[in-house]
Amino acid sequence: MLSYRAALPLSSKTLTFVSGLIRRHRTSIGSCWRKLNPGQQALLVLAHLRKGETFAELAAGFAVGTTTAWRYVTETVALLAARAPNLRTAVRAAQKAGYAYVVLDGTLIPVDRVAADRPFYSGKHKRHGMNLQVIASPSGDVLWVSGALPGAVHDKNAEWIWGVLAELEAAGLVTLADKGYRGSTYAKIPYIGEGQAGIPERSQPRPRETPRAWRARQRAAQELEDPA
């Protein structure tokens, strides 16, 4: 098997942070020796998370077994997840930071699924995955990420399941969201359709169309005497 050197678009600070988590965890559970040291394990996990390399590829690159690679990734992801703030803590931090607004959006994390697994298939993205809800600051920094739901769950339903907008509204934080959250009474979403500025499509009065204009619109443009 051939091997090659590769680069990750991450800083050494990220590697140091993850290595520290692994080192402290090993000390707490009394793990004396492993095939890879904390720094190497951190690099393996970051390669998986950032580049999506399979466990077989990681195992070959770091000279460990496939099961070992899986165990290293699972262990480290759990350590990282344990440090993530919950929704209420993240909202309070956003309040304290004094943001003018926050951004709520959903993202799909691709997963390997067969076509029969309909709950994981996202019609919007045309692939299988897991739905995650994300709150970000005005500058784009991630403040909070939800747990995973099947990709077939729409963003509005996912938000309701986690109670995201209810928490943001209770905190009085202005929230910007996309059209996937249509129907929300709190989030600020773009206007739908060709509505006038400041007037949503559903409340904009539509001009009454005459029968003659309707018939003309049904005919092909080339059949009109004056297509313009």
C-alpha positions as CSV (number, residue, x, y, z in Angstrom):
1,M,0.0,0.0,0.0
2,L,1.2,3.5,-0.9
3,S,1.3,6.4,1.6
4,Y,1.6,10.1,1.1
5,R,1.8,13.3,3.2
6,A,-1.2,15.5,3.4
7,A,-2.2,18.8,5.1
8,L,-5.2,19.8,7.2
9,P,-6.6,23.3,7.0
10,L,-6.5,23.6,10.8
11,S,-4.2,25.5,13.2
12,S,-1.8,23.9,15.6
13,K,-3.9,25.5,18.4
14,T,-6.7,23.2,17.4
15,L,-4.4,20.2,17.6
16,T,-3.1,21.3,21.0
17,F,-6.6,21.7,22.4
18,V,-7.8,18.3,21.3
19,S,-4.6,16.7,22.4
20,G,-5.0,18.2,25.9
21,L,-8.5,16.7,26.2
22,I,-7.3,13.3,25.3
23,R,-4.3,13.5,27.6
24,R,-6.5,14.5,30.6
25,H,-9.0,11.8,29.8
26,R,-6.3,9.1,29.7
27,T,-5.0,10.3,33.0
28,S,-8.4,10.2,34.6
29,I,-9.2,6.6,33.5
30,G,-5.6,5.4,34.2
31,S,-4.8,4.5,30.6
32,C,-1.0,3.7,30.7
33,W,-0.1,3.0,27.1
34,R,-1.7,3.1,23.7
35,K,-0.5,2.6,20.1
36,L,-0.8,6.4,19.4
37,N,0.1,9.2,21.8
38,P,-2.5,11.9,22.5
39,G,-1.1,14.2,19.7
40,Q,-1.3,11.4,17.1
41,Q,-4.8,10.4,18.2
42,A,-5.9,14.0,18.0
43,L,-4.5,14.3,14.5
44,L,-6.3,11.1,13.4
45,V,-9.6,12.4,14.7
46,L,-9.2,15.8,13.1
47,A,-8.4,14.1,9.7
48,H,-11.6,12.2,10.0
49,L,-13.7,15.1,11.0
50,R,-12.2,17.6,8.6
51,K,-11.6,15.5,5.6
52,G,-14.1,12.7,6.0
53,E,-11.5,9.9,5.7
54,T,-12.8,6.5,6.3
55,F,-11.7,4.3,9.3
56,A,-9.9,2.0,6.9
57,E,-7.9,5.0,5.4
58,L,-7.1,6.3,8.9
59,A,-6.0,2.9,10.0
60,A,-3.6,2.5,7.1
61,G,-2.3,6.0,7.5
62,F,-1.6,5.7,11.2
63,A,-0.6,2.1,11.3
64,V,-3.4,1.0,13.6
65,G,-6.3,-1.4,13.2
66,T,-9.7,-0.3,11.8
67,T,-11.4,-1.0,15.1
68,T,-8.8,1.1,16.9
69,A,-9.3,4.0,14.6
70,W,-13.0,3.8,15.2
71,R,-12.5,3.7,19.0
72,Y,-10.2,6.7,18.9
73,V,-12.7,8.8,16.9
74,T,-15.7,7.7,19.0
75,E,-13.8,8.5,22.3
76,T,-12.6,11.9,21.2
77,V,-15.9,13.0,19.7
78,A,-17.6,12.2,23.0
79,L,-15.0,14.3,24.8
80,L,-15.6,17.2,22.5
81,A,-19.4,16.9,22.7
82,A,-19.2,17.0,26.5
83,R,-17.6,20.5,26.4
84,A,-20.3,21.9,24.1
85,P,-22.7,24.4,25.8
86,N,-26.4,23.5,26.0
87,L,-29.0,25.7,24.4
88,R,-29.7,27.9,27.4
89,T,-26.1,28.4,28.2
90,A,-25.4,29.5,24.6
91,V,-28.3,31.9,24.6
92,R,-27.1,33.5,27.8
93,A,-23.6,33.9,26.4
94,A,-25.1,35.6,23.3
95,Q,-27.0,38.0,25.6
96,K,-23.9,38.7,27.6
97,A,-21.9,39.4,24.4
98,G,-24.5,42.0,23.4
99,Y,-25.0,40.8,19.8
100,A,-27.4,42.9,17.7
101,Y,-28.8,39.6,16.4
102,V,-28.1,35.9,16.0
103,V,-28.5,33.7,13.0
104,L,-30.4,30.4,13.1
105,D,-29.9,27.9,10.3
106,G,-30.1,24.2,9.6
107,T,-27.4,22.0,8.0
108,L,-27.3,18.5,6.7
109,I,-24.5,16.2,7.7
110,P,-24.2,13.5,5.0
111,V,-24.4,9.8,6.1
112,D,-24.1,6.5,4.3
113,R,-27.6,5.1,4.0
114,V,-29.4,2.9,1.5
115,A,-32.4,4.3,-0.4
116,A,-34.8,2.3,1.9
117,D,-33.9,4.4,4.9
118,R,-36.4,7.2,4.1
119,P,-36.3,8.9,7.5
120,F,-32.7,9.9,6.7
121,Y,-33.3,11.2,3.2
122,S,-33.5,14.9,2.7
123,G,-35.6,15.9,-0.2
124,K,-34.1,19.4,-0.2
125,H,-30.5,18.2,-0.4
126,K,-31.3,15.0,-2.4
127,R,-29.2,12.7,-0.2
128,H,-29.2,10.9,3.2
129,G,-28.0,12.8,6.2
130,M,-28.7,14.1,9.7
131,N,-30.3,17.5,10.4
132,L,-28.4,19.8,12.8
133,Q,-29.6,23.2,13.9
134,V,-27.0,25.9,14.4
135,I,-27.0,29.3,16.1
136,A,-24.3,31.7,14.9
137,S,-23.2,35.2,15.8
138,P,-23.3,38.1,13.4
139,S,-19.7,37.4,12.4
140,G,-20.4,33.7,11.7
141,D,-19.0,32.2,14.9
142,V,-20.9,29.0,15.9
143,L,-22.5,29.6,19.3
144,W,-24.6,26.3,19.6
145,V,-25.2,23.1,17.6
146,S,-28.2,20.9,18.3
147,G,-28.3,17.1,18.5
148,A,-28.8,15.1,15.3
149,L,-32.2,14.4,13.8
150,P,-33.0,12.4,10.6
151,G,-32.5,14.3,7.4
152,A,-36.2,14.1,6.5
153,V,-37.0,16.4,9.4
154,H,-37.6,19.9,8.1
155,D,-35.7,22.8,9.7
156,K,-38.9,24.3,11.2
157,N,-39.9,21.0,12.8
158,A,-36.3,20.5,14.0
159,E,-36.3,23.9,15.6
160,W,-39.5,23.1,17.4
161,I,-38.2,19.8,18.7
162,W,-35.2,21.5,20.3
163,G,-37.2,24.6,21.4
164,V,-34.7,26.9,19.8
165,L,-36.9,29.9,18.9
166,A,-38.8,29.7,22.1
167,E,-35.5,30.0,24.0
168,L,-34.3,32.9,21.8
169,E,-37.6,34.7,22.1
170,A,-37.6,34.3,25.9
171,A,-34.1,35.9,25.9
172,G,-35.2,38.8,23.6
173,L,-32.6,38.1,21.0
174,V,-33.4,39.2,17.4
175,T,-33.1,36.1,15.3
176,L,-32.6,35.9,11.5
177,A,-33.5,32.8,9.6
178,D,-34.1,31.6,6.1
179,K,-37.3,30.5,4.3
180,G,-37.0,27.0,5.9
181,Y,-38.5,28.6,9.1
182,R,-41.5,30.0,7.4
183,G,-44.5,30.0,9.7
184,S,-42.5,31.2,12.7
185,T,-44.0,34.1,14.6
186,Y,-40.7,35.3,16.0
187,A,-37.8,34.7,13.6
188,K,-37.2,37.3,10.9
189,I,-37.3,35.5,7.5
190,P,-37.1,36.8,3.9
191,Y,-40.3,37.7,2.1
192,I,-41.7,34.9,0.0
193,G,-42.4,35.3,-3.7
194,E,-42.5,38.6,-5.5
195,G,-44.1,40.7,-2.8
196,Q,-43.6,44.4,-2.5
197,A,-40.9,45.6,-0.3
198,G,-42.0,45.4,3.3
199,I,-45.1,43.4,2.5
200,P,-45.1,39.6,2.7
201,E,-46.6,37.8,-0.3
202,R,-49.5,36.3,1.7
203,S,-50.7,39.8,2.7
204,Q,-50.1,41.6,-0.5
205,P,-53.3,42.5,-2.5
206,R,-53.4,40.9,-5.9
207,P,-54.7,42.9,-8.9
208,R,-57.9,41.6,-10.4
209,E,-57.2,40.0,-13.8
210,T,-59.7,40.4,-16.7
211,P,-60.9,37.4,-18.7
212,R,-59.3,38.8,-21.8
213,A,-55.9,39.2,-20.1
214,W,-56.2,35.6,-18.7
215,R,-56.9,34.2,-22.2
216,A,-54.0,36.1,-23.7
217,R,-51.6,34.8,-21.0
218,Q,-52.6,31.2,-21.8
219,R,-51.6,31.5,-25.4
220,A,-48.0,31.1,-26.5
221,A,-46.2,34.4,-27.1
222,Q,-45.6,33.7,-30.8
223,E,-49.4,33.6,-31.3
224,L,-49.9,37.1,-30.1
225,E,-50.2,39.9,-32.6
226,D,-47.8,42.0,-30.4
227,P,-45.6,39.7,-28.3
228,A,-44.0,42.6,-26.5
